[in-house]
Amino acid sequence: MNHLVKTIQENLAKVQEQVSVAAQSAGRRSEEVKIVVVTKGQPLETIQAAIFAGAKILGENYPEEAYSKMMRLERHEEIEWHMIGHLQTRKAKIVVENFDFMHSLDSIRLAEKLNRLCEEKGRKLPVLLECNVGGEESKGGWMAHEERLWSDLLPVVETCLGFNNLEIHGLMAMPPWDENPEHTRPYFVMLKKLQDFLSRNFPSVDFSELSMGTSVDFNVAVQEGATYVRIGEAIVGSRQKNLSNLSA
């Protein structure tokens, strides 16, 4: 475990330094960028090591997998759990009861369900609106890959703002994957422009958070305004395909 903690600690420090350099190159403060350590598909040992190594935000894609981990991990009050993947409405209760933040709100139906469950639980859930900036049918999010579509998002956002138990903090996107970060830069630029568009149309709403960028392209994402970067492999290594034994 000590070797694993040290490895993850070194990886995390390297990523933090890269985030700092990228932020400074864009005239930003590194403190504006929060690192979500993506732990989906990782065993308990790796997650525990990441916590000991200094990770503060853990990102998960699958509610049931995450809940199983949470129940078996020692409770750390300083750790935030963020839902970063597509959420089926039938699993919304797991998120409401166990997660601190949701990056991937992608439908009015889901918003309604989350809002109702939050009301029953007596809590407010911070959320980001997922926007599909690549126009990929295989990915979730409201279609936003062309500026002419953005006006159609206004009534959607207005409806979401009407759910008193959801707190909108900004936007999230997962651009088409490309090993060349420069090829994803235009998508990050587009999400930033969409953020500005929505801020102008809803001046009383805080859209300041942008969740974008992964292990492959987080440097570019930071340069273009990311406030959350979702990084797994560059910090905790490749994920395991079989989690039948979470403690392995």
C-alpha positions in Angstrom: 0.0 0.0 0.0 2.8 2.4 0.8 4.3 2.0 -2.6 0.9 2.6 -4.2 0.3 5.7 -2.1 3.7 7.1 -3.1 3.1 6.4 -6.8 -0.3 8.1 -6.8 1.1 11.0 -4.7 3.8 11.5 -7.4 1.2 11.3 -10.2 -1.1 13.7 -8.5 1.7 16.2 -7.8 2.7 16.0 -11.5 -0.9 16.7 -12.6 -1.2 19.6 -10.2 2.0 21.1 -11.6 0.7 20.7 -15.1 -2.6 22.3 -14.2 -0.7 25.2 -12.6 1.4 25.8 -15.7 -1.6 25.6 -18.0 -3.6 28.0 -15.8 -0.7 30.5 -15.6 -0.3 30.3 -19.4 -3.9 31.5 -19.8 -3.6 34.2 -17.1 -5.6 32.1 -14.6 -4.9 31.1 -11.0 -4.3 27.4 -10.4 -6.6 27.5 -7.4 -9.5 28.0 -9.8 -9.1 24.4 -11.1 -10.3 21.4 -9.1 -9.0 17.9 -9.9 -11.6 15.2 -9.8 -9.7 11.9 -9.4 -11.8 9.4 -11.5 -11.9 6.1 -9.6 -14.5 4.2 -11.7 -13.3 0.6 -12.2 -10.6 0.9 -9.5 -10.4 -1.4 -6.5 -10.7 -0.3 -2.9 -7.0 -0.5 -2.3 -6.4 2.1 -5.1 -9.1 4.4 -3.9 -7.8 4.3 -0.3 -4.3 5.0 -1.6 -5.6 8.0 -3.6 -7.2 9.4 -0.4 -4.0 8.9 1.5 -2.1 10.5 -1.4 -4.2 13.7 -1.0 -7.1 13.3 -3.4 -10.0 15.4 -2.3 -12.6 14.8 -5.0 -13.4 11.3 -6.3 -15.4 10.9 -9.5 -17.6 7.9 -10.3 -19.6 6.9 -13.3 -21.8 4.1 -12.0 -23.9 4.7 -8.9 -24.2 1.1 -7.7 -20.4 0.5 -8.1 -19.7 3.7 -6.2 -22.1 2.9 -3.4 -20.5 -0.5 -2.9 -17.2 1.3 -2.5 -18.5 3.9 -0.2 -20.0 1.3 2.2 -16.6 -0.6 2.4 -14.3 2.4 2.7 -13.5 4.2 5.9 -15.4 7.4 6.0 -13.4 10.5 5.3 -15.3 13.7 5.9 -13.0 15.8 3.7 -13.7 13.7 0.6 -16.3 14.7 -1.9 -17.9 12.1 -4.2 -18.9 13.4 -7.6 -21.2 11.7 -10.1 -19.7 12.2 -13.5 -21.4 9.6 -15.7 -24.9 9.2 -17.3 -27.5 8.6 -14.6 -30.6 6.5 -15.2 -33.6 7.9 -13.3 -34.2 4.6 -11.5 -30.8 5.0 -9.8 -31.2 8.7 -8.9 -31.9 7.9 -5.3 -28.3 6.5 -4.9 -26.9 9.8 -6.0 -29.2 11.9 -3.9 -28.4 9.9 -0.8 -24.6 9.5 -1.3 -23.1 12.0 -3.7 -22.0 15.6 -3.0 -22.1 16.9 -6.6 -23.4 15.8 -10.0 -21.7 16.8 -13.2 -24.0 15.1 -15.7 -27.6 16.3 -15.5 -28.8 15.7 -19.0 -32.6 15.7 -19.1 -35.7 17.4 -17.6 -37.0 14.0 -16.6 -33.9 13.3 -14.5 -34.0 16.8 -13.0 -37.6 16.2 -11.9 -36.7 12.9 -10.2 -33.6 14.3 -8.5 -35.5 17.4 -7.3 -38.3 15.3 -5.8 -35.9 12.9 -4.1 -33.9 15.9 -2.8 -37.1 17.4 -1.4 -37.9 14.2 0.4 -34.3 14.0 1.8 -34.3 17.7 2.8 -31.2 18.6 0.8 -30.1 20.6 -2.2 -27.9 18.9 -4.9 -25.3 21.0 -6.8 -25.4 20.1 -10.5 -23.9 20.9 -13.8 -25.8 20.7 -17.1 -24.3 18.3 -19.5 -24.0 19.7 -23.0 -23.2 17.6 -26.1 -20.7 19.8 -27.9 -19.6 17.1 -30.3 -23.1 16.3 -31.7 -22.5 12.6 -31.0 -25.7 10.5 -30.8 -23.9 8.0 -28.6 -23.3 10.5 -25.9 -25.7 12.2 -23.4 -26.3 15.8 -22.9 -28.4 18.5 -24.5 -27.3 19.1 -28.1 -25.1 22.2 -28.2 -22.7 21.5 -31.0 -23.9 24.4 -33.1 -24.6 28.0 -31.9 -28.0 28.0 -33.6 -29.2 25.4 -31.1 -28.3 27.4 -28.1 -31.6 29.4 -28.0 -33.4 26.1 -27.7 -31.5 25.5 -24.4 -33.0 28.6 -22.8 -36.4 27.1 -21.9 -34.6 23.9 -20.7 -32.4 25.9 -18.4 -35.3 28.0 -17.2 -37.2 24.8 -16.3 -34.2 23.4 -14.5 -33.9 26.6 -12.5 -37.4 26.1 -11.3 -36.4 23.0 -9.4 -35.8 24.5 -5.9 -33.7 21.5 -4.7 -31.2 21.6 -7.5 -28.5 24.2 -7.6 -27.1 24.8 -11.1 -23.4 25.8 -11.0 -22.3 25.5 -14.6 -21.8 23.1 -17.5 -20.1 19.8 -18.3 -19.0 18.3 -21.6 -17.3 15.2 -22.9 -15.9 16.0 -26.4 -15.2 13.4 -29.0 -12.1 11.4 -28.0 -8.9 12.3 -29.7 -5.3 11.5 -28.7 -4.3 15.0 -29.9 -5.4 17.6 -27.3 -5.4 20.3 -30.0 -8.2 18.5 -31.7 -10.4 18.8 -28.6 -9.6 22.5 -28.0 -12.5 23.8 -30.3 -15.0 21.8 -28.2 -13.7 23.4 -25.0 -13.9 26.8 -26.6 -17.4 26.1 -27.6 -18.5 25.1 -24.1 -16.9 28.3 -22.7 -18.8 30.4 -25.3 -22.0 28.6 -24.3 -21.3 29.4 -20.7 -21.0 33.1 -21.6 -24.2 32.9 -23.6 -26.2 31.4 -20.7 -24.7 33.9 -18.3 -25.9 36.7 -20.4 -29.4 35.3 -20.6 -29.6 34.4 -16.9 -27.5 37.1 -15.2 -28.6 36.1 -11.7 -27.4 32.5 -12.1 -23.9 31.4 -11.3 -22.6 29.4 -14.3 -19.0 29.7 -13.3 -18.1 26.0 -13.2 -16.9 24.2 -16.3 -16.2 20.4 -16.1 -14.1 19.4 -19.1 -10.9 17.7 -19.8 -9.5 14.3 -19.0 -6.0 12.6 -18.7 -5.5 13.1 -22.4 -6.4 16.8 -22.8 -6.7 18.5 -19.4 -3.9 21.0 -20.1 -5.9 22.4 -23.0 -9.1 22.3 -21.1 -7.6 24.4 -18.3 -6.3 26.9 -20.8 -9.8 27.3 -22.2 -11.5 27.8 -18.8 -12.1 24.4 -17.1 -12.7 24.7 -13.4 -13.1 20.9 -12.9 -10.8 18.4 -14.8 -11.7 14.7 -14.6 -8.5 12.7 -14.4 -8.2 9.0 -13.9 -5.4 7.1 -15.7 -2.8 9.9 -15.3 -3.2 9.7 -11.5 -4.4 6.2 -10.5 -3.5 4.2 -13.6 -5.6 2.1 -16.0 -8.9 0.9 -14.6 -9.7 -2.7 -14.0 -12.4 -4.3 -16.2 -13.6 -6.8 -13.6 -14.6 -5.4 -10.2 -16.1 -8.6 -8.8 -13.6 -8.3 -6.0 -13.4 -4.7 -5.1 -10.8 -5.2 -2.5 -8.4 -7.0 -4.9 
